[in-house]
Amino acid sequence: MEEYVTLRKNDDSLIPVYAGINGFETPVWLQSEWTEGPYAEYVRKNGCGHCCAAMAARLYGVEIDPSMEFDTCVELWDVPDEDHDWFQTARGITEVLRAYGVESSAFGVPEDEEALSMTRYLIECALSSGHQVIFWSHPYDDDNIFSTGEHYVMAIGYDEEGHVVVLNSGTRKTSDGYNLTDLDTIMRSVYRGSRASLSGWGKEDELPDCGGIVIV
């Protein structure tokens, strides 16, 4: 029997909702509200991937928050040098999750429509089998429901009405902590032409090599 995503609303500006599936639950942190730890500034500015990685790990039983996840990134890669920034690559997210014992895989997203159907198939199979999908949302137009800029979000699964529940740490399009959507909308937002070829910290001048999807 398929397990549905649960959403538990919370009256808090940092954590507006808790999301659960497969017997685990995670807070959904709004990164702009984060104030804890030595890297709080970077959680607010570059924290979408860090929040997604922390939420994914919590859904596999790891007690973690974005500050702890940031500490792990610095342990793995040191602080970014002048060629890198404080955001993670898609492949870097898999390295962090692996450090917590959580298996995941990063994939690029092709531009070709026919090849793109395989990405859709991967996402659909993952969600249908209880896995999560972190994806880099690219702002092709104003219709992007997840963000106005480059942004990681995480599709966690389906609710009872058949919506895909996407956890969202940003506040540019919603401050609810999540979007209810469908695969068509997700496929219009994934970063086509991204290659997920770089690991560790991201590089502003090599975004296609940084982006992609992560199946957890």
C-alpha positions as CSV (number, residue, x, y, z in Angstrom):
1,M,0.0,0.0,0.0
2,E,1.4,3.4,-1.0
3,E,2.3,5.7,1.9
4,Y,1.1,9.3,1.5
5,V,2.9,12.4,2.7
6,T,1.6,14.0,5.8
7,L,1.8,17.7,6.5
8,R,1.5,19.0,10.0
9,K,1.1,22.8,10.1
10,N,3.1,24.7,12.7
11,D,2.6,28.3,13.9
12,D,6.3,29.3,13.6
13,S,8.0,31.6,11.2
14,L,11.1,29.4,10.9
15,I,9.3,26.0,10.7
16,P,5.8,26.6,9.2
17,V,5.2,22.9,8.6
18,Y,6.5,19.4,9.4
19,A,6.4,16.8,6.6
20,G,6.3,13.1,7.0
21,I,6.6,9.9,5.0
22,N,7.8,6.3,5.6
23,G,7.5,6.7,9.4
24,F,9.8,9.7,9.6
25,E,9.1,13.4,9.8
26,T,11.2,16.5,9.1
27,P,10.8,20.2,9.9
28,V,10.7,22.4,6.8
29,W,13.0,25.3,7.6
30,L,12.6,28.6,5.9
31,Q,16.2,29.6,5.2
32,S,15.6,33.3,5.4
33,E,14.6,32.9,9.1
34,W,17.7,30.9,10.1
35,T,19.8,32.5,12.8
36,E,21.8,29.7,14.5
37,G,25.5,28.7,14.1
38,P,28.6,30.3,12.5
39,Y,27.2,29.9,9.0
40,A,23.8,31.3,9.6
41,E,24.4,34.1,7.0
42,Y,25.1,31.5,4.3
43,V,22.1,29.4,5.3
44,R,20.0,32.5,4.6
45,K,21.7,33.3,1.3
46,N,22.7,29.9,-0.1
47,G,20.8,27.5,2.1
48,C,18.3,25.8,-0.2
49,G,20.5,22.8,-1.0
50,H,21.6,22.6,2.7
51,C,18.0,22.6,3.9
52,C,17.1,19.9,1.3
53,A,20.0,17.7,2.3
54,A,19.1,18.1,6.0
55,M,15.4,17.3,5.4
56,A,16.3,14.3,3.3
57,A,18.6,12.9,5.9
58,R,15.9,13.4,8.6
59,L,13.5,11.3,6.5
60,Y,16.0,8.5,6.9
61,G,16.3,8.9,10.7
62,V,19.3,11.2,11.0
63,E,19.0,14.0,13.6
64,I,20.3,17.0,11.8
65,D,19.5,20.6,11.0
66,P,20.9,23.1,8.4
67,S,23.6,24.3,10.7
68,M,24.9,20.8,11.4
69,E,24.7,20.0,7.7
70,F,26.8,23.1,6.9
71,D,29.4,21.9,9.5
72,T,29.6,18.6,7.6
73,C,30.1,20.4,4.3
74,V,33.0,22.4,5.8
75,E,34.5,19.2,7.2
76,L,34.3,17.6,3.8
77,W,35.4,20.4,1.6
78,D,36.8,23.2,3.8
79,V,35.4,26.7,3.3
80,P,35.0,27.8,-0.3
81,D,38.0,29.3,-2.1
82,E,37.7,32.3,-4.4
83,D,36.5,30.1,-7.3
84,H,33.6,28.6,-5.3
85,D,30.6,29.7,-3.4
86,W,28.6,28.5,-0.4
87,F,26.0,26.6,-2.3
88,Q,26.2,22.9,-3.0
89,T,26.4,21.0,-6.3
90,A,23.9,18.2,-6.9
91,R,26.7,15.7,-6.6
92,G,27.9,17.5,-3.5
93,I,24.6,16.8,-1.8
94,T,25.1,13.1,-2.4
95,E,28.5,13.4,-0.7
96,V,27.0,15.0,2.4
97,L,24.2,12.4,2.5
98,R,26.7,9.6,2.2
99,A,28.5,11.0,5.2
100,Y,25.3,10.4,7.2
101,G,24.9,6.9,5.8
102,V,22.1,7.9,3.4
103,E,22.4,6.6,-0.1
104,S,21.6,8.9,-3.0
105,S,22.5,9.4,-6.7
106,A,22.9,12.6,-8.7
107,F,21.8,12.9,-12.4
108,G,22.0,15.5,-15.0
109,V,19.0,16.7,-16.9
110,P,19.1,16.6,-20.7
111,E,17.9,19.3,-23.0
112,D,16.5,17.0,-25.6
113,E,12.8,16.4,-25.2
114,E,13.0,12.7,-26.0
115,A,15.9,12.2,-23.5
116,L,14.1,14.4,-21.0
117,S,11.4,11.7,-20.8
118,M,13.9,9.4,-19.0
119,T,14.4,12.1,-16.3
120,R,10.6,12.2,-15.8
121,Y,10.6,8.4,-15.6
122,L,13.3,8.5,-12.9
123,I,11.5,11.0,-10.9
124,E,8.1,9.3,-11.2
125,C,9.6,5.9,-10.2
126,A,11.4,7.4,-7.2
127,L,8.4,9.1,-5.8
128,S,6.1,6.1,-6.5
129,S,8.5,3.9,-4.5
130,G,8.8,6.1,-1.5
131,H,12.0,7.9,-2.4
132,Q,12.6,11.7,-2.5
133,V,13.9,13.8,-5.3
134,I,15.9,17.0,-4.7
135,F,15.9,19.1,-7.9
136,W,17.5,22.3,-9.0
137,S,14.6,24.6,-10.1
138,H,15.6,26.9,-12.9
139,P,13.7,30.1,-13.5
140,Y,12.7,29.8,-17.2
141,D,9.8,32.2,-16.7
142,D,7.6,33.9,-14.2
143,D,5.4,30.7,-14.1
144,N,7.9,28.9,-12.0
145,I,6.0,28.2,-8.8
146,F,9.0,27.3,-6.7
147,S,11.2,30.4,-6.9
148,T,12.1,33.5,-8.9
149,G,15.8,32.4,-9.0
150,E,18.0,29.3,-9.0
151,H,16.8,27.1,-6.1
152,Y,16.9,23.6,-4.8
153,V,13.6,22.1,-3.6
154,M,12.7,18.5,-2.7
155,A,9.8,16.4,-4.0
156,I,8.9,14.2,-1.0
157,G,6.1,12.1,-2.4
158,Y,2.3,12.2,-3.1
159,D,-0.5,13.3,-0.8
160,E,-3.9,11.5,-0.7
161,E,-5.3,13.7,-3.5
162,G,-2.4,12.8,-5.9
163,H,-0.5,16.0,-5.7
164,V,3.3,15.9,-5.6
165,V,4.4,17.5,-2.3
166,V,7.5,19.6,-2.8
167,L,9.2,21.0,0.3
168,N,10.5,24.5,-0.2
169,S,12.8,26.5,2.1
170,G,12.4,29.6,0.0
171,T,10.0,32.5,0.5
172,R,9.9,34.2,-2.9
173,K,6.8,32.2,-4.1
174,T,5.4,30.7,-0.9
175,S,6.1,30.9,2.8
176,D,4.1,27.8,3.6
177,G,7.2,25.6,3.3
178,Y,5.8,23.5,0.5
179,N,4.1,23.4,-2.9
180,L,1.4,21.0,-4.1
181,T,2.0,20.3,-7.7
182,D,2.4,17.7,-10.4
183,L,5.1,16.1,-12.6
184,D,4.3,18.3,-15.5
185,T,5.1,21.4,-13.4
186,I,8.2,19.9,-12.0
187,M,9.5,19.0,-15.5
188,R,8.9,22.6,-16.6
189,S,11.2,23.7,-13.8
190,V,14.1,21.3,-13.7
191,Y,17.4,22.6,-15.0
192,R,17.6,21.3,-18.5
193,G,21.1,21.0,-19.8
194,S,22.5,20.5,-16.2
195,R,25.2,17.8,-16.0
196,A,25.7,17.2,-12.2
197,S,29.4,16.7,-13.0
198,L,31.0,18.8,-10.2
199,S,31.2,17.8,-6.6
200,G,31.5,19.8,-3.4
201,W,30.9,23.6,-3.4
202,G,29.3,25.2,-6.4
203,K,30.8,27.6,-8.9
204,E,28.7,30.6,-10.1
205,D,30.4,30.5,-13.6
206,E,29.7,26.7,-14.0
207,L,26.1,26.4,-13.0
208,P,25.2,23.7,-15.6
209,D,27.9,21.5,-14.1
210,C,26.6,22.1,-10.6
211,G,22.9,21.5,-11.2
212,G,20.8,18.4,-11.6
213,I,18.6,16.1,-9.6
214,V,19.3,13.9,-6.6
215,I,17.3,10.8,-5.9
216,V,17.5,9.8,-2.2
